[in-house]
């Protein structure tokens, strides 16, 4: 029988920020995020900046923009429309957060919470991509959350394959809610595929 070794950690409450959110900033090739809700998520300003010295917090979109500027592919799959503060922050960066490095897609049936970084680190748990779930909020204000963080190759491949099927609209054909969906992903995926040669930027290489 083959055995495999992998690191698996239980992530609870505040540890989501320290071990998941902050890990996003270290990505080198890809960040795939799946969430039911998307809201403004604040993080500590980068070390060495005046904002950090002043104890300021900045939107997570600062981090994602920095990643995209370095060529990292960021995909954000969500269900509910993003909150107004998130939409406004996103609109202010419309010229820089663009395909092929940054893209958001919506599917009303998405409820899985997943973050895959570089095809090498995987979070699966309860936390949405929100300040209360992953942000730098105090223990008396943030949600009670729980999940796992792992580098297990089998789980990474399975989770990313599931994400990829939804992202590319493969599940749309059999979806009984397709007729009510405002923008089925199978149509969007065809347009995106024609514009970009790679649809699997987050898979392990």
Secondary structure, 3 states (H helix, E strand, C coil): CCCCCCCEEEEECCHHHHHHHHHHCCCCCEEEEEECCECCCEEECCCCCHHHHCCCEEEHHHHHHHHHHCCCEEEEEECCCCCHHHHHHHHCCCCCCCCCCEEEEECCCCCCCEEEECCCEEEEECCCECHHHHCCCCCCCCCCCEEEEECCHHHHHHHHHHHHHHHCCCCHHHCCCHHHCCCCHHHHHHHHHHHCCCCCCCCCC
